[in-house]
Amino acid sequence: MRLTPAVQLLGLGSYVAVCIAGGTVGGYFLDKAFDTGKILTLSGLALGLLAAFYGGYRMLMDTIADIQRWNDDAAKKKQS
């Protein structure tokens, strides 16, 4: 059984937040470890944004497909 669209969208928001925050925090700590200024923080942020957009797009398309399937199933049940 698949999750409801509301739960899937909550998961999407959490995923985006973790990607962006994780990339930024990871870059920050690498900057401190290697004393590189802010370049690794910005690189981590960029990688986090890329991962968030890519993964978010895939999750959103999956959610939209599930909604379409549920609407199709409801229409079939209504016709029966």
MOFEN-V688664 format. One record per residue. N is the residue number from 1. NEAR is the number of other C-alpha atoms within 10 Angstrom. Layout:
n=<N/N>
near=<NEAR/NEAR>
This chain:
n=<1/2/3/4/5/6/7/8/9/10/11/12/13/14/15/16/17/18/19/20/21/22/23/24/25/26/27/28/29/30/31/32/33/34/35/36/37/38/39/40/41/42/43/44/45/46/47/48/49/50/51/52/53/54/55/56/57/58/59/60/61/62/63/64/65/66/67/68/69/70/71/72/73/74/75/76/77/78/79/80>
near=<3/8/10/12/15/10/12/17/16/10/14/20/13/13/18/20/15/14/22/21/16/16/24/22/17/17/23/22/13/18/18/13/9/9/12/12/12/14/14/22/21/16/16/24/22/16/18/24/19/16/17/22/16/12/16/20/13/12/17/15/12/14/21/12/12/17/14/12/12/13/12/12/12/11/11/10/9/8/7/5>
